[in-house]
């Protein structure tokens, strides 16, 4: 059955409307969440899986909310009655709608199996007017602690979290959990496998305000997170301090305080609070955040070995705690920076970095991880291996500008293929039209170096004005005088060549 037939199947399951009791036109709906004052602050999508009004959405949508309502396709609004069960790590939550006892809702059919790579799929997004997006399954992988994660090629706009992912039989195979894995991969869509729904077999019947990953995630901790989501750092800090006065052993509150200071760039303060949270409870989250803050502070101090050792030990503790791809990536990334960028470690340690990234990719083929491993292989003069990794990074995420940028540099400077290098750099630039100016400037500076290399190789001076124009544009975007200084250096090189 073709993917375009899904809409027909989807419509076929909808019951006719009854004049005296208006029924929703679709089992898929949008969700709005509210804070303790009844103010809307977040939202997403969800869908009905049982005719009695049992629904599913992403945990992240309802997290920290005090109440919520759903809006059906016909405009009808219904309150969320209570939470039946949830899995915060897997990002899935099951809840009941508030409605009359005898009301029967339309439902989506649940697939009894995991999808296969290459299957055609679509999703319906009520937050954007019930628009559809089509794509296919890229990979299905089981991540420790999370369950099966489905990677797709569907382009989901903002607000698409919680939408159902539907196969060619009209069955739900998952729900959209994330539309990006990091800032360099904005176009990928990840989904939680609907098979996880079968494991939500408890009957908690909790009010939404009582739902959290930890009993220590108290009202003040929730209020703090809501304040952060609104950019009110002062209010967020106030709520956390109130909580810590009542319960100084609340590691969740210490972690939240660390998050506040980390996000505003006060890393030295954040690391103190993460350390306190870690000391009280060395949970996976506390270990990870403490390690990342230590790594960040080490970078800010130009490769401080004290913080390298702290971060390295914490990341290895993460791996022992749970062999997750991100944990292995953090080890590889840390080693790479201290060997190549800060030159604090012997290059022989590149093998350790490579091993860590190998393990990470075995668990999940993230595009960013391929890029990092490609950089390490390039440093080890494994040009063919680096090229293969950059190609794999682009296959995993065709929108990853960094993969094109790195591949372009490899082609131009290690493979003497300047034209193809320029082509990759231009692709990277096109993928960054809406990105920060410093990223665009970095790519432009790389192009400038490629054109300079072309001049030095061919003797064709016409490449120099192009190189200088690229540096001028980089300077206009950022105001960084280093680009003007590089332009002056190029002129010195040209003058010396004439002599």
C-alpha positions in Angstrom: 0.0 0.0 0.0 1.4 3.4 -0.9 2.0 6.1 1.7 -0.6 8.4 0.1 -3.3 5.8 1.0 -2.7 6.4 4.7 -5.0 9.5 4.7 -7.9 7.4 3.3 -7.3 4.7 6.0 -7.0 7.4 8.6 -10.3 9.0 7.6 -12.1 5.7 7.4 -11.7 5.0 11.1 -13.4 8.2 12.1 -17.0 7.8 13.4 -19.8 10.0 12.0 -20.6 13.1 14.1 -23.7 12.9 16.3 -25.8 16.1 16.4 -26.4 16.2 20.2 -22.9 15.1 21.2 -20.2 16.6 19.0 -17.4 14.2 18.4 -13.9 15.0 17.5 -13.0 14.7 13.8 -9.7 13.0 14.5 -8.0 11.0 17.3 -5.0 13.3 17.0 -5.0 16.6 18.9 -2.9 19.5 20.1 -2.0 20.0 23.8 -1.6 23.2 25.8 0.0 23.1 29.3 -0.5 25.6 32.1 1.5 26.7 35.1 0.2 27.1 38.7 -1.4 30.5 37.8 -3.3 29.0 34.8 -1.0 30.7 32.2 -0.2 28.7 29.1 3.5 28.1 28.7 4.1 25.0 26.5 2.5 22.5 24.2 2.7 19.8 21.7 0.6 17.0 20.2 -0.9 13.6 21.2 -3.4 11.0 20.1 -6.1 8.7 21.5 -5.4 5.0 21.8 -8.5 3.7 23.6 -12.1 4.7 22.9 -12.6 5.5 26.6 -10.3 8.5 26.2 -6.9 7.1 27.0 -4.2 9.1 25.2 -0.5 9.2 24.6 2.0 12.0 24.2 5.6 12.8 25.0 6.6 13.1 28.7 8.6 16.3 27.8 5.3 18.0 26.8 3.6 17.6 30.2 6.7 17.8 32.4 6.5 20.5 35.1 2.9 21.4 34.1 0.2 21.9 36.6 -2.7 21.3 34.2 -3.3 20.7 30.5 -6.1 20.7 27.9 -6.3 19.1 24.5 -7.9 20.7 21.4 -9.6 18.4 18.9 -9.7 19.0 15.2 -13.3 20.4 15.4 -12.2 23.0 18.0 -13.5 21.1 21.1 -11.3 21.5 24.2 -11.1 18.8 26.8 -9.2 18.8 30.1 -6.6 16.3 31.0 -8.2 14.3 33.9 -5.2 12.3 35.3 -2.0 10.5 34.5 -2.2 6.7 34.2 1.5 5.8 33.7 4.7 7.2 32.2 8.3 6.6 31.4 10.3 9.8 31.7 13.5 8.4 30.2 11.7 7.0 27.1 9.7 10.3 26.8 6.2 8.7 26.8 3.2 9.3 29.0 -0.3 7.9 29.1 -3.3 9.9 30.4 -7.1 10.1 30.5 -9.3 12.8 29.1 -12.1 14.3 31.3 -15.3 13.4 29.5 -18.7 11.8 30.1 -18.4 8.1 31.2 -20.3 6.7 28.1 -18.5 8.8 25.5 -16.6 6.8 22.9 -13.7 8.4 21.1 -12.1 7.5 17.8 -8.7 5.9 18.1 -5.5 5.2 16.1 -4.5 1.6 15.6 -1.3 0.5 17.2 1.3 -1.5 15.1 2.1 -4.9 16.7 5.7 -4.8 15.5 8.8 -2.6 15.1 9.2 -0.9 11.8 11.8 -1.9 9.3 14.5 0.3 7.7 13.3 1.9 4.6 9.6 1.8 5.4 7.5 4.7 4.2 5.9 6.7 7.0 4.0 10.0 7.6 3.0 12.1 10.6 0.0 14.4 11.1 0.8 17.6 13.0 -2.3 19.3 14.5 -0.2 22.2 15.9 0.4 23.3 12.3 -3.1 22.9 11.0 -3.1 19.1 10.7 -0.4 19.2 8.0 1.3 16.0 7.0 4.9 15.2 6.6 6.2 12.2 4.7 9.5 10.3 5.0 11.0 6.9 5.6 12.7 4.9 8.4 16.4 5.5 8.5 17.3 3.3 11.5 15.7 1.5 14.5 18.1 1.1 17.4 17.7 0.0 21.0 19.4 2.4 23.4 20.2 1.3 26.9 17.8 2.8 29.4 15.6 4.2 26.6 14.3 1.4 24.5 13.8 1.4 20.8 14.4 4.8 19.1 13.3 5.3 15.5 15.2 7.7 13.2 13.3 9.1 10.3 13.8 11.5 7.4 10.5 13.4 8.0 10.9 17.2 8.3 8.9 18.1 11.4 8.4 21.8 12.2 8.5 23.3 15.7 5.5 22.1 17.7 5.5 18.6 16.2 6.6 16.8 19.3 4.1 14.1 20.4 2.6 13.6 16.9 2.0 10.0 15.8 4.3 8.3 13.2 2.1 6.2 11.0 3.1 3.4 8.6 1.6 2.5 5.2 -1.1 0.3 6.9 -2.4 3.3 8.9 -0.9 2.0 12.1 1.0 4.0 14.7 4.6 2.9 15.0 5.9 5.7 17.3 5.5 9.2 18.5 7.8 12.1 17.6 10.2 12.8 20.4 12.8 15.0 19.0 13.4 16.9 15.8 17.1 17.3 16.3 19.9 15.7 18.2 22.0 18.9 18.5 22.4 22.3 16.9 24.2 20.8 13.9 21.4 18.4 13.0 18.2 20.4 12.7 16.4 18.2 10.1 16.4 14.8 11.7 13.3 13.4 13.4 13.5 10.8 16.2 10.5 8.9 17.5 9.8 6.7 20.5 8.7 3.3 19.5 5.0 2.7 20.3 6.0 -0.7 21.6 7.0 1.2 24.7 3.3 1.8 25.3 2.8 -1.9 26.2 5.1 -1.4 29.1 3.0 1.4 30.6 0.9 -1.0 32.5 0.6 0.7 35.9 -2.5 2.5 37.1 -1.1 5.5 38.9 -4.1 7.9 38.4 -2.0 10.9 39.5 -2.9 14.5 39.1 -0.7 16.1 36.5 1.0 18.4 39.0 2.3 15.3 40.9 4.1 13.8 37.9 7.9 14.0 38.0 10.9 11.8 37.5 11.7 12.0 41.2 9.7 12.7 44.4 12.3 15.4 45.1 11.1 17.3 42.1 8.9 19.4 44.3 6.6 22.3 43.6 9.4 24.8 44.0 11.7 22.8 41.6 8.9 22.7 39.1 8.2 26.4 39.5 11.9 27.1 39.0 11.9 25.1 35.7 8.8 27.0 34.4 10.6 30.3 35.3 13.7 29.2 33.4 11.5 28.3 30.3 10.3 31.9 30.4 13.8 33.4 30.8 13.2 34.6 34.4 16.4 33.6 36.0 15.9 35.6 39.1 12.5 33.9 39.8 14.0 30.5 39.0 16.8 31.0 41.5 14.4 32.3 44.2 12.3 29.1 44.0 15.3 26.8 44.2 16.7 28.7 47.2 13.4 28.3 49.0 13.5 24.6 48.3 17.1 24.2 49.5 16.3 26.1 52.7 13.6 23.5 53.4 15.5 20.5 52.2 19.3 21.1 51.8 19.7 17.4 50.8 17.5 17.7 47.7 20.0 16.7 45.0 17.4 17.5 42.3 17.3 21.1 43.5 21.1 21.4 43.6 21.2 20.0 40.0 18.6 22.6 38.9 20.6 25.4 40.5 23.7 24.1 38.6 21.6 24.2 35.4 20.6 27.8 36.0 24.2 29.0 36.4 25.5 26.9 33.6 22.9 28.3 31.2 23.9 31.9 32.0 27.6 31.1 31.6 28.7 31.1 35.2 30.4 27.8 34.9 32.5 28.1 38.1 29.3 28.5 40.2 27.5 25.7 38.2 30.3 23.2 38.9 30.0 23.8 42.6 26.3 23.0 42.6 26.6 20.0 40.3 29.3 18.7 42.7 26.9 19.0 45.6 24.2 17.2 43.6 26.7 14.5 42.7 27.9 14.1 46.3 24.3 13.7 47.5 23.4 11.2 44.8 25.7 10.1 41.9 22.8 9.5 39.5 23.4 9.3 35.8 22.1 12.8 35.2 24.2 14.3 38.1 27.4 12.5 36.8 26.8 13.7 33.3 26.1 17.4 34.2 29.0 17.5 36.6 31.3 16.1 34.0 30.2 18.4 31.2 30.6 21.5 33.4 34.1 20.3 34.4 35.0 19.8 30.7 33.6 23.3 29.9 35.6 25.0 32.6 38.7 23.2 31.4 38.1 24.6 28.0 37.6 28.1 29.3 40.9 27.8 31.1 42.7 26.8 27.9 43.0 23.1 28.6 43.3 23.0 32.4 44.4 19.4 33.2 42.8 19.5 36.7 39.4 19.8 35.0 40.3 17.3 32.3 41.0 14.7 34.9 37.8 15.4 36.7 35.7 15.3 33.5 37.5 12.2 32.2 36.9 10.3 35.4 33.2 11.3 35.5 32.6 10.4 31.8 34.1 6.9 32.4 31.9 6.6 35.5 29.0 7.3 33.1 30.0 4.5 30.8 30.2 2.1 33.8 26.8 3.3 34.9 25.2 2.9 31.5 27.0 2.2 28.2 25.2 5.0 26.3 26.4 6.5 23.0 26.5 10.0 24.4 28.8 8.9 27.3 31.3 7.4 24.9 31.1 10.4 22.6 31.9 12.7 25.6 35.1 10.7 26.3 36.2 10.8 22.6 35.5 14.5 22.3 37.3 15.4 25.5 40.4 13.4 24.5 40.4 14.9 21.0 40.4 18.5 22.4 43.2 17.9 24.9 45.4 16.2 22.3 44.8 18.3 19.2 43.5 21.7 20.4 45.2 22.2 23.7 48.2 19.8 23.1 48.2 18.7 26.7 48.2 14.9 26.0 50.4 12.7 24.0 49.0 12.0 20.5 49.2 8.3 21.4 46.0 8.8 23.2 44.2 9.4 19.9 43.7 5.6 19.8 41.7 5.8 23.1 39.6 8.6 21.6 39.0 6.5 18.5 38.0 3.5 20.5 35.4 5.6 22.5 33.8 6.9 19.3 33.8 3.4 17.8 31.8 2.2 20.8 29.5 5.2 20.5 28.7 4.5 16.8 28.1 0.9 17.5 25.3 2.0 19.8 23.9 4.7 17.6 25.2 6.2 14.3 24.9 9.9 15.2 26.1 12.2 12.4 28.1 14.4 14.9 29.9 11.3 16.1 31.0 10.4 12.6 32.3 14.0 12.2 34.4 13.7 15.4 35.8 10.4 14.4 36.7 11.8 11.0 38.6 14.6 12.6 40.6 12.0 14.7 41.3 9.9 11.7 42.4 13.0 9.8 44.8 13.8 12.7 46.1 10.2 12.4 46.6 10.7 8.7 44.0 8.2 7.8 42.6 10.2 4.9 40.5 7.4 3.4 39.0 6.7 6.8 38.2 10.3 7.5 36.5 10.7 4.1 34.4 7.6 4.8 33.3 9.0 8.1 32.4 12.4 6.7 30.4 10.6 4.0 28.6 8.6 6.6 27.9 11.7 8.6 26.2 13.2 5.6 24.2 10.0 4.9 23.1 10.0 8.6 22.1 13.7 8.4 22.1 15.5 5.0 21.5 18.8 6.8 24.7 18.6 8.9 26.7 21.6 7.7 29.8 20.6 9.7 30.1 17.3 7.8 30.2 19.2 4.5 32.6 21.7 5.9 35.0 19.1 7.2 34.8 17.1 4.0 35.5 20.2 2.0 38.6 20.9 4.0 39.8 17.4 3.7 39.3 17.4 -0.1 41.1 20.8 -0.5 44.0 20.4 1.8 44.7 16.7 2.0 43.4 15.4 -1.4 44.3 18.5 -3.5 40.8 18.7 -4.9 40.1 22.4 -4.4 37.1 22.7 -6.6 35.2 19.9 -4.8 36.3 21.4 -1.5 34.8 24.8 -2.5 31.6 23.0 -3.5 31.3 21.4 -0.1 32.0 24.7 1.7 29.3 26.4 -0.4 26.8 23.6 0.6 27.7 24.1 4.3 27.1 27.8 3.9 23.7 27.3 2.3 22.7 25.0 5.1 23.5 27.9 7.5 21.6 30.8 6.0 19.6 31.1 9.2 22.4 30.2 11.6 24.6 32.3 13.8 27.0 34.7 12.0 30.1 33.2 13.6 29.3 29.8 12.0 29.0 31.5 8.6 32.2 33.4 9.2 34.1 30.2 10.0 33.0 28.6 6.7 33.9 31.8 4.7 37.3 31.8 6.3 37.8 28.2 5.2 36.9 29.1 1.7 39.4 32.0 1.8 42.1 29.5 2.7 41.2 27.2 -0.1 41.4 30.0 -2.7 44.8 31.0 -1.2 45.9 27.4 -1.6 44.7 27.4 -5.2 46.7 30.6 -5.9 49.9 29.1 -4.4 49.5 25.9 -6.4 48.7 27.5 -9.8 50.2 30.9 -9.5 46.9 32.4 -10.6 46.6 35.7 -8.7 42.9 36.1 -9.6 42.1 33.8 -6.6 43.4 36.4 -4.1 40.6 39.0 -4.5 38.1 36.2 -4.0 40.0 35.0 -0.8 40.1 38.6 0.5 36.4 39.1 -0.2 35.5 36.0 1.8 37.5 37.4 4.8 35.9 40.8 4.4 32.5 39.2 4.5 33.5 37.1 7.6 34.6 40.4 9.3 31.3 42.1 8.4 29.3 39.3 10.0 31.2 39.1 13.3 33.4 42.2 13.7 36.3 39.9 14.5 39.5 41.6 13.5 41.3 38.3 13.2 39.8 38.0 9.7 41.3 41.4 8.7 44.6 40.4 10.2 44.5 37.2 8.1 43.8 39.3 5.0 46.9 41.4 5.7 48.9 38.2 6.1 47.8 37.0 2.7 48.9 40.3 1.2 52.3 39.8 2.8 52.5 36.3 1.3 51.6 37.8 -2.1 54.3 40.4 -1.8 57.0 37.9 -0.8 56.0 35.7 -3.8 56.5 38.7 -6.2 60.0 39.2 -4.8 
